[in-house]
């Protein structure tokens, strides 16, 4: 069953429509549930609403596996380059901004810290107040730039997002910043950290394919001694799209919640 509501992002002066999935037995028990916060939430449940016509299949997965969790789907901002802004914890360099936008002098990214504060200070407390959650059991998941903001949220607020899945993550936008964050953070509170990438993440650009591989490998080197439970996967032949990410849902969901 689904509940929908609109919530103000005061930090960024905009609103966001949120979809919450509740287990079928939610109103028949007094049970409390872990919560999964899904970035690019328009792609979470239904093919017809998904960006590429293929969803991640979270609804099918939890029903097939009789998994009792609450899922909070937060759609991205579709306006212009606002998705890159909100999911970018720091400003992206002028060179890489031009590569993404094709516009001289336009710098993207940099709203991600404000967006993450909203997740932590507004959205999560709202969900915890209105639904029977296990407040200490919150996970976050995202892919590509959604993976960037998911990883950032877990590294910055490890006592809040103790489980994280960052798929096909474009760490290469921010390697210096992630290095500083990881080195300065105490990540012991992170209980599970899953990340992965495919062979062809660059959407036809072989140089970007290599950037993904090199930067994800580097992130693993930086976190391997700071987080106890890590899963890191590389998928030969895999591309950068929802069809691929749907295949990986069982991997990180089992890692988070067991069989």
Secondary structure, DSSP 8 states (H G I E B T S, - for coil): -EEEEEEEETTTTEEEEEEEE--TTGGG----EEEEEEESGGGSS-GGGSTTS----HHHHHHHTT---EEEEE----STTHHHHHT-SSB--HHHHHHHH--TT---B--HHHHHHHIIIIIHHHHHHHS-EEEEEEEEEEETHHHHHHHHHHHH-TTTEEEEEEES--GGGSHHHHHHHHHHS--TT--EEEEEEEEETTTT-HHHHHHHHHHHHHHHHHHTTT-SSEEEEEEEEEESSHHHHHHHHHHHHHHHH--
